[in-house]
Amino acid sequence: MAKIYYILFLLLFLIPQSGFTQDEDLKVGQRYEPVYSQYEVNGLAINPAYAGSRECFSNIILYRNQWIGFEGAPVTQTLSSHAPFKDEKNAVGVFIFHEQIGVSDYYDIYGNYAFRFQLGNGRLSLGLKAGATFFQGNYSDINANPDGLETDPLLENESEFFPNFGVGAYYYTDNFYFGVSVPKFLSYELKSSNKVMSLGPDNYDFLITGGYLFKVSEIVQLKPSFLLRYRLDNSFQIDGGVNFILYETIWLGGSYRHNDEYVFVAEYQATEQIRAGVAYDFASGDLAGQHNGSLEIILRYEFKYKVRATSPRYF
């Protein structure tokens, strides 16, 4: 069983939805950006230019359990806070991330800055993020002996610190938004215990988001949206879906992820300050029946205050 666990753990690194890639040399500093089913609410997780766009002091916590029942699958927690300055042109935010995959832990902490200005009927925001990833590989926890008598001496614990930075642009009006970002520019490889840093577009994740709000009636509004993750080797992942907004309070929707995953989302705007949401993903492709889906829970609390800019309530 221990050997099976170890194999599954290694395979998780090869799946482009989350985690790091591995080959003969350990490549741990540039991972594919994690999956978020409620990416519109958790905008700072994918684009630093999102900072301040809620036009208030906005705080979000998120919990995601991916592939429930699949041993060693990713479990993610995030915390984000951001707000504009009183001059409305500048905004700042902080994003904290933890993900456990098998016996490895990844911790991110990033500061975000956005410069914002009016453009046409909306506002264009240019963002920059800087911070670091801390990687902890608890490989000694993997016992290669089926009788549990000893640990493989070749599996040693490892920890590394990887600084990084990213950029983004975000344009939004009352009923439309579009964003582009590269969350991390630097990639790292561990070669014979030496950390090698590289800067090149081959490992960039280009994240493109967009959405539009249609007012169907006084009761119902319709909001289609998408998130595209793309790399220059032509690997990509796209989420496309739609939300129905009822009475400006209840959000019900779904989306399709191109690797044969379906997502159902339900969110509730309890008050002007509090919003809670839950998403459930289930697979219909190769992983169908191999796990019990993925669960994501999000909670947002906002400290409202008056600003001169128009507040885009739905993004």
Beta strands, then each sheet from edge to edge (+ up, - down):
strand 1: 57-65
strand 2: 75-84
strand 3: 90-101
strand 4: 104-119
strand 5: 122-137
strand 6: 158-172
strand 7: 176-182
strand 8: 186-191
strand 9: 194-199
strand 10: 206-212
strand 11: 214-215
strand 12: 220-230
strand 13: 236-246
strand 14: 250-257
strand 15: 261-269
strand 16: 274-283
strand 17: 294-303
sheet 1: 11+ 12- 10+ 7- 6+ 5- 4+ 3- 2+ 1- 17+ 16- 15+ 14- 13+
sheet 2: 8+ 9-
end
